[in-house]
Amino acid sequence: MAEPDELYTLRAQYWLANYTPCPRRGLARSASLGPMPPHLKSEREELMLRAQIGLGQYDRVVAEGGGRDKSPAMRALALHASYLSSAEAARPGVLDGLRALLSSPESASNTSLQLAACHVYLAANQLREALQCVHMGLTMEHLAMCVQIYIKIDRLDLAKDALNLLKQADEDRAGPADHRGSARSDDAAHIFATLSEQYGPSLMLLNCMAVANMVGGNYDAAETNLKEAISEFGGGGDADTLVNMVVCSQYLGKRGSDIDGYLNALKAMCASHPFVRGIVQVEGAFEREASKYLTA
């Protein structure tokens, strides 16, 4: 059966976090062959930048998408890369630039700009602003982002409503299945495994499978998923993989020395991650209380 358009496979690879085939070669090169409508050409360029953000190639995204001659969506992607690569003190200025971009007349109808802005606000943990960017949208990615944000704010009822709209396009439904507990975790793990077989495994898919397996109490399988993520997909430098490995190791009853390596890597590479900040806060509170009982 023919694919809906020339970017069908490229989109699928991006959504499943198979970023490596995307930037400027492989699937992207094959997608560039032959005539293509202007709107697909623009989407292809945006997918290239988004894949580069996924690979941490922030400087390239800023250079390629940040010019005034670029589209608002490309400039928003450049701001996303700039936010992720900036020091904490510089990030409010990046958000100011994003707000200025969103205040332009064309932003109300520019779904690509709205989506890019949502990702920036999510990175800044500004969930209300992120939801405002996409809650009126009807594209697949807008609805998917709504599902994600509703889950983050523990509104599974609204997540289910957005999911029902996604079902109309025959989308897989593993994410909310994860959040419904162990009764649906096997379904979620099966969906992720099927996607992995069809499109190839990725760091994101392996983490999703690990979470589904942990929700279902299958910790050995979860550990296998995470070890593959670390050995084959660079998960040793990824915050989600390290956090999941810490949690999985605790459920498996492993010793503190077995977990310390993951925690130390988290603290060294992901100091601003909420999980790390929570650990540092608890450790600081423990040390303050312990000091009260030290003898002179």
C-alpha positions as MATLAB code, in Angstrom:
seq = 'MAEPDELYTLRAQYWLANYTPCPRRGLARSASLGPMPPHLKSEREELMLRAQIGLGQYDRVVAEGGGRDKSPAMRALALHASYLSSAEAARPGVLDGLRALLSSPESASNTSLQLAACHVYLAANQLREALQCVHMGLTMEHLAMCVQIYIKIDRLDLAKDALNLLKQADEDRAGPADHRGSARSDDAAHIFATLSEQYGPSLMLLNCMAVANMVGGNYDAAETNLKEAISEFGGGGDADTLVNMVVCSQYLGKRGSDIDGYLNALKAMCASHPFVRGIVQVEGAFEREASKYLTA';
ca = [
       0.000    0.000    0.000;
       1.331    3.440   -0.907;
       2.370    5.775    1.892;
       0.223    8.908    2.439;
       3.037   11.246    1.346;
       6.804   11.435    0.876;
       7.510   12.199    4.546;
       5.516    9.369    6.101;
       8.513    7.204    7.020;
      10.620   10.183    8.045;
       7.905   11.343   10.464;
       7.555    7.858   11.940;
      11.306    7.600   12.556;
      11.341   11.016   14.216;
       8.337   10.295   16.439;
       9.997    7.084   17.618;
      13.227    8.986   18.385;
      15.221    7.244   15.667;
      17.011   10.522   15.066;
      20.191    9.189   13.473;
      18.623    8.331   10.092;
      17.111   11.815    9.862;
      19.692   14.614    9.627;
      20.813   15.412    6.080;
      21.292   11.810    4.970;
      19.608    8.433    4.795;
      15.863    8.857    5.035;
      16.111   12.614    4.629;
      18.067   12.250    1.399;
      15.558    9.783   -0.005;
      12.738   12.101    1.032;
      14.361   14.921   -0.946;
      14.282   13.011   -4.243;
      11.677   14.048   -6.745;
       9.180   16.934   -6.695;
       7.624   17.847   -3.385;
       4.902   20.377   -2.479;
       6.144   23.509   -0.649;
       4.433   22.586    2.623;
       6.198   19.200    2.671;
       9.547   20.829    1.913;
       9.048   23.141    4.897;
       8.049   20.228    7.124;
      11.093   18.254    5.995;
      13.426   21.110    6.968;
      11.729   21.402   10.348;
      12.074   17.649   10.918;
      15.780   17.931   10.137;
      16.241   20.591   12.813;
      14.103   18.708   15.315;
      16.151   15.563   14.784;
      19.346   17.550   15.321;
      17.912   18.867   18.597;
      17.222   15.270   19.578;
      20.867   14.457   18.867;
      22.078   17.438   20.903;
      23.464   19.281   17.869;
      22.292   22.628   19.202;
      24.865   24.862   17.522;
      23.895   23.560   14.096;
      20.216   24.201   14.761;
      20.877   27.757   15.921;
      23.023   28.414   12.853;
      20.596   26.894   10.367;
      17.294   28.060   11.825;
      18.034   31.345   13.548;
      18.206   33.786   10.636;
      15.568   36.475   10.163;
      14.946   35.121    6.695;
      13.813   31.798    8.177;
      10.220   30.827    8.884;
       8.761   31.461   12.373;
       8.773   27.710   13.057;
      12.463   27.391   12.146;
      13.300   30.364   14.369;
      11.338   28.793   17.230;
      13.357   25.598   16.798;
      16.541   27.670   16.942;
      15.261   29.180   20.201;
      14.592   25.673   21.527;
      18.185   24.679   20.767;
      19.445   27.912   22.296;
      17.422   27.301   25.467;
      18.741   23.771   25.872;
      22.348   24.856   25.349;
      22.210   28.054   27.441;
      23.265   28.602   31.006;
      20.465   28.969   33.541;
      20.874   32.749   33.716;
      20.433   33.177   29.957;
      17.271   31.104   29.592;
      14.747   33.824   30.581;
      16.018   35.874   27.633;
      15.370   32.950   25.299;
      11.807   32.687   26.616;
      11.330   36.411   26.029;
      12.364   35.884   22.408;
       9.879   33.042   22.100;
       7.039   35.151   23.496;
       7.861   37.883   20.995;
       7.736   35.339   18.188;
       4.379   34.029   19.395;
       2.943   37.542   19.476;
       3.348   37.884   15.720;
       0.095   37.910   13.685;
       0.859   34.642   11.883;
       1.384   32.642   15.089;
      -2.340   32.009   15.575;
      -2.493   29.835   12.456;
       1.058   28.463   12.389;
       0.791   24.957   13.816;
       4.519   24.272   13.414;
       5.384   27.384   15.425;
       2.893   26.440   18.138;
       4.351   22.947   18.391;
       7.943   24.183   18.580;
       6.973   26.722   21.244;
       5.243   23.984   23.258;
       8.472   21.995   23.359;
      10.413   25.017   24.626;
       7.905   25.637   27.407;
       7.992   21.954   28.351;
      11.786   22.175   28.619;
      11.265   25.149   30.949;
       8.641   23.151   32.921;
       6.047   25.835   32.169;
       3.187   23.434   31.583;
       0.413   26.016   31.449;
       2.136   27.959   28.685;
       2.961   24.729   26.859;
      -0.674   23.652   26.919;
      -1.839   27.057   25.697;
       0.263   26.550   22.569;
      -1.416   23.309   21.510;
      -4.740   22.811   23.300;
      -6.776   24.174   20.385;
      -4.846   22.242   17.750;
      -6.149   19.239   15.854;
      -2.940   17.941   14.280;
      -1.632   14.575   15.468;
       1.354   16.123   17.218;
      -0.728   18.817   18.908;
      -3.043   16.172   20.309;
      -0.115   13.983   21.348;
       1.432   16.896   23.239;
      -1.915   17.542   24.946;
      -1.996   13.904   26.090;
       1.536   14.237   27.461;
       0.817   17.467   29.336;
      -2.470   16.211   30.784;
      -0.648   13.148   32.107;
       2.004   15.413   33.660;
      -0.657   17.386   35.528;
      -2.499   14.187   36.528;
      -5.578   14.854   34.417;
      -6.047   11.419   32.923;
      -9.655   12.248   32.073;
      -8.541   15.013   29.721;
      -5.712   12.837   28.435;
      -8.293   10.203   27.538;
     -10.387   12.769   25.668;
      -7.384   13.860   23.610;
      -6.485   10.225   23.069;
      -9.930    9.505   21.656;
      -9.225   12.066   18.942;
      -5.916   10.357   18.232;
      -7.696    7.019   17.858;
      -9.532    8.362   14.859;
      -6.219    8.321   13.005;
      -5.421    4.765   14.193;
      -2.598    5.873   16.460;
      -1.039    3.471   18.995;
      -2.079    4.071   22.569;
       0.773    2.782   24.713;
       1.542    5.949   26.689;
      -1.785    6.300   28.506;
      -1.869    2.515   28.954;
       1.324    2.893   30.997;
      -0.405    5.405   33.248;
      -3.451    3.229   33.893;
      -1.418    0.804   35.958;
      -0.365   -2.799   35.726;
      -3.672   -3.951   34.200;
      -2.664   -2.329   30.899;
       1.121   -2.519   31.172;
       1.344   -5.728   29.120;
      -0.563   -4.028   26.302;
       1.802   -1.059   26.445;
       4.903   -3.254   26.426;
       3.546   -5.201   23.450;
       2.855   -2.003   21.484;
       6.351   -0.684   22.145;
       7.903   -4.021   21.192;
       5.905   -4.069   17.950;
       7.032   -0.544   17.076;
      10.625   -1.518   17.839;
      10.401   -4.507   15.506;
       8.787   -2.458   12.745;
      10.971    0.643   12.828;
      13.983   -0.444   14.871;
      14.717    0.168   18.558;
      15.600    3.597   19.872;
      16.581    5.120   23.197;
      13.037    6.365   23.737;
      11.349    3.075   22.807;
      13.623    1.070   25.102;
      12.873    3.423   27.989;
       9.153    3.174   27.286;
       9.360   -0.613   27.259;
      11.295   -0.518   30.531;
       8.667    1.679   32.177;
       5.850   -0.585   30.948;
       7.675   -3.625   32.283;
       8.294   -1.952   35.643;
       4.636   -0.961   35.961;
       3.792   -4.621   35.351;
       6.351   -5.812   37.912;
       8.626   -7.382   35.284;
      11.827   -5.792   36.566;
      14.260   -8.238   34.971;
      12.868   -7.427   31.521;
      13.008   -3.726   32.338;
      16.662   -4.021   33.310;
      17.389   -5.798   30.016;
      15.729   -2.939   28.103;
      17.743   -0.336   29.981;
      21.036   -2.173   29.576;
      20.433   -2.238   25.821;
      19.658    1.479   25.901;
      22.965    2.134   27.652;
      25.152   -0.190   25.585;
      23.656    0.430   22.135;
      22.084    3.899   22.199;
      24.176    6.085   24.516;
      21.810    5.823   27.440;
      24.693    6.242   29.866;
      24.440    9.978   29.215;
      20.655   10.186   29.103;
      18.747   11.367   32.176;
      15.634    9.255   31.604;
      17.651    6.074   31.136;
      19.717    6.699   34.262;
      16.672    7.549   36.385;
      14.870    4.440   35.180;
      17.933    2.318   35.916;
      18.146    3.704   39.467;
      14.473    2.926   40.077;
      14.687   -0.517   38.463;
      17.796   -1.409   40.465;
      16.030   -0.486   43.681;
      13.079   -2.710   42.817;
      15.525   -5.539   42.077;
      16.977   -5.108   45.566;
      20.468   -4.211   44.391;
      23.039   -2.801   46.783;
      23.765    0.894   47.074;
      27.170    0.416   45.479;
      25.470   -0.969   42.362;
      23.316    2.142   42.090;
      25.905    4.777   42.991;
      27.418    4.779   39.511;
      24.098    5.723   37.916;
      23.432    8.385   40.558;
      26.891    9.889   40.178;
      26.468   10.018   36.397;
      23.105   11.723   36.846;
      24.519   14.346   39.193;
      27.509   15.004   36.929;
      25.664   15.280   33.603;
      22.107   16.265   34.527;
      22.440   18.576   37.518;
      19.308   20.550   36.643;
      17.085   17.475   36.230;
      14.135   17.447   38.698;
      15.107   13.964   39.920;
      18.617   15.162   40.751;
      17.366   18.326   42.393;
      15.053   16.242   44.552;
      17.905   13.958   45.617;
      20.161   16.912   46.442;
      17.401   18.525   48.484;
      16.755   15.352   50.483;
      20.471   14.741   51.007;
      20.908   18.308   52.241;
      18.010   17.953   54.668;
      19.424   14.663   55.974;
      22.868   16.179   56.515;
      21.400   19.149   58.389;
      19.444   16.874   60.689;
      22.374   14.490   61.163;
      24.657   17.349   62.156;
      22.440   18.050   65.155;
      23.412   14.720   66.649;
      27.144   14.933   66.083;
      29.150   15.111   69.271;
      31.674   17.868   69.646;
];
